[in-house]
Structures are given as C-alpha cells and as structure tokens.
Amino acid sequence: MWYMASMDANHGHRILGLYVPRTGAGESTRYDGHRRDNDGRYFAGSDIGDLLGYAESDDGLHWTKPDLGVLAFDDSPNNNIVWDLHGASVFIDNQAQDPEKRYKAIGFFRRYRNVFLITSPDGIHWSDADSTHPVIERANEGPTNVVYDEKTERDFACMLVNRGNERCHIEYSESKSLNGKWTGPTTILEPNREDDTIGQTRHGAIRTEYYNMSGFPYGGIYIGILSVLYVTADIAKPLMGQAGVDGPIDAQLVYSRDGVTWHHFEDRSPVIPRGDVGSFDSGMIIFTVKEPLVKDNRMHWHYTGSTETHGGLLKDKVMSIGRASWRLDGFVSLDADANGGTVETVPLRIPDGRLEVNVDATQGSLAVEVLFPDGRIQPGFSAKTCSPICGDHLHHPVNWTQTNLTQAQQPLRLRFPLRQAKLYSFRIVESRL
C-alpha cells in the first residue's frame, strides 16, 4: 500500500532531498532562498508536508510500516517515507522496457502545484528525473485516480477540480501511455439541483460539491465511488490548517458505460456508510483507493475515514484507513418481493460456455429463460424447463432439462423470473478446449 500522510502546516521538519532544490541555482525567496529547482520548476505554492508512505500486508487487514531508510526525516532514516506526492496512483508497468522504471506513480506536487509522474525499479526508491513537465495540467490539490482499461488500451484519470467560483467537481483525462500526452481535462460529473435537495434534506446543507472519485472498468462497464461533500457552512476566515467550507462527506456509487458519461443511482444513498458519532469515519469518507481488491469471492475497498467533518481543524482531525467489504458483485442487486418480478437483458452475443448466476434466493427462487431478440422464448429454454435455483449462491450454474446454452440461437436475450430473491449478477464461464 502507498498512502498519503500529512504534517501540520507549520511542521518545521526537514527531509533532505525533497523540500530543498537539487542544486544551488535559483532566484529570490522560497525553499532555502530558491524559487525554482535545478530543472527549472518553480516552487508555486507552500507545502504543508504531504508524504507518500509505504506499508505491507499479507491479508489486507494487518499492516506493517517498515523502516526503509530511503529518506532522512529530521536526520533519522527510520521511517517508511518514499516521496511527497499528494493523492498518488501507483502502478506496476508490465510493459516498461526499462526495469528501472517498472513502477510508476502519478500525483499532485504541492510545491509545483501540478500533476507529475515519478518512476521506480521497486516501488520504494523513486526518481523524478524524467518529471520536468506536468503530465496533466491541474492547479488544485486532490487525488489523481488513474487506472488502465484493457478493453480500450488507455489509462484514464478521474480527479477533483476547483476553479475560482466553480463548485468542486470531477474531471477526466486519458492517455495511451502513463508518461504520454494526456487529454483535457474535461468535466464528467458536476453537482446538480438533486444533490442540493438531498443535502438540504439529510444534512441541512446549503449546497453540494464533489471532492473525489475512483472509477475503474469492471464486468464490461465502469464502477466508481464518488465522495460527495454536503456544505453546511462557508468559513469566511479559516484558521491555519482549516478548510474554507465545512460539512460531511459521503461515498456514493456511480456507474458508466464508457468511463466518461457517469450516472447516479436514484436515491444516492452511501455505498460505504459513515460510522456513528465518535467512530473513525463519522465525519467523512473522503478518499477511496482507485479500485477494489477482489479475492476469495469478496470485494474489498480501502478508504480514508475522518473523525471530523471537512471544516475541522487539521490538528483535531484523526485520519484513518479502513476497509469496506462486499460479497462478489455485491454493490447493488435487483430485488423481487413475494409477488415476484422479471428482469430482461437487451439482445446479446455471448461466447460458448456455462451461464452462472450470483443470487440470494434463500427465501424464494429464480429461473432463467432464453429469448429471441423479439422476446419470444426459444424452444427448450422456458422457465418451466429450467431447474429452479434456491438458496444463496455466488456461482450457481443454470441448467435446462433437455438443452444447454450452446444450442441457443444468437443474438439472444435472457429473462430472469425471480420471487423473494436478490439477483446480483450473471456471467458466462467460457468453454475451454
């Protein structure tokens, strides 16, 4: 795990090699009397001490922070600091031709107030030698959540943007390579009147803003967790280390077909609920990792929780890393009550293989029908010929009495009659020769 730590605004600490220019060249004031580093990058803003830390775990729950000896913090090498990016995304680049650059990270540098790329052979020893120019132009801080999409062979980034009097919102940029030319950024998600209504009803908020989003390809679509700030007060004269607005931050689920056009679910309820008063995540769920860890039929999403709301003093905020877990594909489900219901797909072309369903039919049942594109049931694929599915299953095979899915005519549609059941997903397990 690579994570962000932060020191107080007037920390007064020294980390040799990070907070000072690489050479003595430069002009006027800032950072030991220099305004820019030896690569010509201007120190554009103050640095409150953001640090990129490194931790390891065998199970994702119990973590160790090794003494790496990479950087000296106040003359001591006994720490796990590897760099000072703000909100970085870290990658293993399996296509990297240079083994010294197998690891890459993209994040926001407060001292240059822009987004840069750094490289490493092992994820611990980093270099910014090739990072003399920003890879994405953005002047405000915040995570840069970057993932690789195998289907389109592109890297794409979702990030917070705050320009002047605009509300904080989410913008998008993409590139065919991590260190290549990036597009945009362009706006993909903005708070609207419905957000404001929900914020007023739930929290007495005066407006809504978007503060972070992770988005990743999954199951043929794109899933994201959006951090939504419900502004309850504007702070006219914020103190040192205090944000200019106050309010809680909720984590909501969003989805997209192309990674660019995103949609909300109707009630916009939190997918990771904030904890009760006094818990580590009662004030905000402010950041989430760029994509979940999927292991042993469970989905785990690490996130940052805060004891305080957004406008709390930095010295009072306790930030912690938590983990939310779901069953496989368990973000949402299509539910039917005792009266029953049906779900139908659009026409599909599917590979040869076995149809499996992820369903909780402990109190009811589910069946599957195969249809022609016009909605007629294909011979041998009615609900009556389908073996009824009961119980709670993650990978239950669907069977018909006298035929199998490879004999269905394509394109086809699938109809799921269900009663007192929750349908999470279906998938085709391809046949292997």
N, C-alpha and C positions, 0 to 999 in steps of 0.2 A: 504494500500500500504506500502510495505517495500522498501526503496530506499537507494542508496549509496550517501553519502555526503563526501567531502574531504576537508581537510585543507592544507594550504601551507606546503611545505617541512620543513621549519623552524618555525613551528607554535608555539612551546613553551607552549602549553596548557597542562592542566592536567585533566585526567578523572580517578578518583580513582577507582581501581578495574580492569581497562583494560590495562593501559600502565605500570603497575608495577607487579612484581612477587607476587604470592599469599602468599608466606612466605619469610623469610629472607635467606633461604638456596640457595646456588648457588655458582658460581665461576666467577672470573675475571670480565671484564668490559661489560657493556651494560645494559641499563634499570636499573637505580639506583644501578649500580655496580654489577648487577647479569647477568649471561649469560643464565640461564635457570630458568623456573618457578618450583614450588613445585612438579609438575607432571613429571618433567624430560624433558620437551620440551625445546629444545634450541631456543633461540632468534636468528633466522638465518638471519634476514635482518632488515633494517631500516623500520620505519613506518612513512609514510607521513601524517597520520591522516585520514584514511578511517573510516567512521562511518556508521552504519546501522540506518537509521531514519525510523520513523513510521508516517503515515498520514491516515486520514479517509475522506470518501466522500459518499454522498447519490446518486450521479449521475455520478461519474467518471470524472467530469469536475471541480467542485468546491471543493477544498480540505482544510482541517484544519490540523494543526500540534499541537497536544495537548501537554501541559506541563505534562509529565508523572512522573517526579520525580524519575525515575529509577536510573540514574547516575548523579553525580555532575560534571558539566562542569565548570572548574575554580571556584569550590566551590558553584556554583548555580545549584539547582535542576530543574530550569525552562527551560526544553528543551524536545525534543522528541527523544533523542538518546536511543537506546536499546542495541546496541553492536557495534563491529567494524569489521564485516566481509566485504570483498571486493567482490562485484558481487554475492550476495547470492540468492538462490532459497528458498522460504518459503512454507511450506505445512501444511495443516491440515490432520493429520494421523487418519482417522476414525477407523482404526483397532488397534490403540495403546491400549494396555492393562493397561498401567499406565497413568491415567489422567494428571499427572504432565508432561508427555512427549507427549501430544496430538499435539502440534505444533513442527515442526522440520524445521531446516534450514541447508543448505549445502552451504559453500562458502570458499573463499580463505582467509587465515590469512597471512597478510604480515609478521608479526613478527615471524611466524614459517615457512613461505614460503611453505605452503601445504594446502590441502583441508580438512576441518574438518566439523563435524556435531555438532550442538548445539540443545538443546531441551527447551520447554517452555510449561506451562499449558495454556497460554492465548495469546501468540504471542507478549507479551510485556516484561515479566520477563523471561530472558533466563539464561541457565546454560550450561557450558562446562565441567561439572564434568565427563561426560562419553566420552569426546573427547580427550583422551590422545594419540590416534593414528590417523593418517590421514585415511579418508575413500577412497580417490582417490589420487594417487601419481602424483603430478604435481608441478613443481618448479616455474613456472611463474604465475604472476597475471592474472586477467581477469575473467569475469563472468563464473559461473558454472550453466548452464541452465539445470535443471533436471525436468522431467515430468514423470507421471505414465501412463503406457499403459495398459488399462483394458484387451485388447484382448490377450496380451502375459503375463499379470500379472508380469510386470517388471517395475522398474524405470530405465530410461536411461538418460545419461548426454551428452550434446554437449558443447565443450569448446575450447577456444583458447590454442594452444601450441606453444611455441617458444623455440627451442633448438639450441643453438650455431649459426651456419651459415645457418640453415634451414630457409626457408621463414615461416612466421607465417601461421598456418593452423588450421583446425578443427579436433579434435579427439573425440572419442566416448568411453563411458564406460557404463556398465549396472550392475544391481544387482536385486535380488529377494526381497530385503528389503533395506530401506534407510540406515540403520546402519549396513548392512551385508557386505559380501565380494563383491567388485566391480571388474569387469574385466578390462583388458587393462591398460591404454587407447590405442586405435588403431586409425590410421588415416582414416578419412572418406571423407574429402574434402581438396584438395590442389589446389592452383592457378596453371594455366597452360598457354600455349602459347596464347590461345584465350583471356584469361583475359589480358595478357600483350598487345596484339594488341588493344583491346578495350580501355585499359588505355592510351596507346600512342595516339590513335585517339581522344579520348574525353578530356583528361587532360594533354597530353604531359608527361605521367608517364614513369618512367624508369623500373618499374616492378609492380606487383600486389601482395598483401598479404591479407589473410583472418583474421579478428580480432574478430569476434563473430558470433555465430549462435544460434537462438532459433529453436527448432524443436518439433512438437507435433503431436499426432495422430488426424486425422480429416477425417470423411467421408470415412473410410476404407483405407485411405492412410496416409501419413505424409507430413505436410507442414512446411516449415521453412523460416525464414528471415535471410539472410547472410549479415554480414557487411563486405564490400569489400574496402580495403584501396588501393588507387592508389598512389604509392610512387612517388612523383615528385622530391624529394631531400633527400639525406642522410646527416645528420648533424654530422660532424666529431667531434665537441666539443660542445655537448649540454650543455646549462646552467642549473642551478638548477631549477628543475621543468619542464624541457623541454624534450620531447621525442627525440630519435635519428633519426627519419625519419619524413618527412613532406608529406602532401597530403590530399585530401578529402576522406571521407568515404561515400559510397553509400549503400543503403539497397536493396538487391535483393531477389526475391522469388525463392526458390528451393523446390523440392519435392522428395519423396521416396516411395517405396512400402513396405519397411521393417524397415525403420528407420536407416539403416546402409549404404545402397548404395543410394547416392543422385544425383539428376540431375538438371541441369540448364535449364531455358527457352532459346530459341535460341538467342534473341537479348540482354539478360542480362540487360535489362533496369531496373531502380529503381522502386520498387513497392511502396516505400514511397519517392517521390522526395525531394531532399534538397531544402530549401527555397531560395528566391532571396537574393542577397548580402545585408547584414545588418539585415537579419531576424535571429531568434533564432536558426535555424537549417541550416544555409547557409554553414557552414564548414564541419560538419559531422553529420550523423545519426549513432551513434557509438554503442548503445545498444538498444535492444528491449526486452520487457517482454517475458517470456518463452512461453506464449500462449495468444491468444486474448480473450477478453470478448465478448460473444455472447448474445445479449439481444434485444428484440423487433425487430427481423429480421434485425439487424445491427451487424456488426463485428467491434470491436474497439481494436486497438493495441497501447498501450502506449510505448513511446520510448524516448531515450535521444538524444537531439539535441545540437550542439555546434556552437557558433558563429565563432570559429577559426578552422582551419584545424589541423591535428594531431600534427604538429611540433610547434604549437603556444605555447608561454609561459603559464604555468599554471595560473599565476596571471592575464593574459589577457583573459583567456577562461571563457566564461559565459555558463555554462551547464544548460539546462532546460529540463523539462519533457513535452512532447507533446503527442497528441493523433491523430492517423490516423483512419479513419472510411470508411467502405465499406458497400454496400448492402450485404445481406446474400450470402455467397459463391462468393462474387464479386471480388476475387483476379484476376481471369482470365475469359475469355469467348471464346467460339468457334463462330466465326462470319461468316456470309454469306452475300454477296453483292446482288445487284439486279438480278444477274444471277443465284443465288441460289446455294445450295450445300447440301450434306448429311453427317451425322456422324453416324457410326455404332459401337456398342459395340461388345466385344467378347461374346461367349456363357455364360449365367448367370443362376444361380439357385436363384430365388427370393422368399421371403415369400408371402403368400396371402395378398393382400392389394390393395390400390389405387396408381396408378402412378401419380406423380406430377412433373411439370417442373418449373424451375426458368428461365424465359426468358424475354427478351425485344424485342418484335415484334411490336413495335409502328408503324413502317413504313412498316411492312411486315407480315409474317405468319410463323407458324411452325405446323407440323403434326408429328405423331409417327406411325411407322409400327412395328409389332411384327413378327419376322422371326424364322424359324427353324435354327438349327446350321449350315446347309449348305447354308443358305442365301435365301431360298425360303420363300415367305410371307405366314404366317399361315392364314387359312381361317377366314374371318371376321375381319382381322387386317391390311388391306391395308390403304394407305394414303387417298384414296377416302372415306373410311368408317369412318375415324377419323374426329371428329369435329375440324375444323381449329381453331388454337389459335392465336389471335391477341392481341396487347396491351402489357403493361409492367406488369408482374406478378411474384411474389415470390413463390407462391404455387398453380399453376393452375392445376386442375385435368385434366387428359387425358381421353376422352370418345370415344368409338366407337358406331356406330348406333345400332348394333344387338348383341353385345357381351361385355364381360368385361375381365380384365386381368386374373382373377382367372380361366378362361376357356382355357387359352393358355397352350400349351404343353411345358414342361420344359425338358432340358435346352432350353433357348430361347435367341434370340438376339434382341436388339432394334435398329431401324433405325430412325433417325430424319431428314426428309427433311425440310430445312428451307430456307427462302428467305428474304433478308434485315432484318436480325434478329441476336440477340446475345443469345446463349444458355450458361447459367452459370452452371446449374447442373440439375440432376433429382434425385428423391428419391422415395422409396416405403413407404407409410404410412400403416403400418400393420393393418390388420383387428383385432378388439377386440371383444371377445365373451361376 
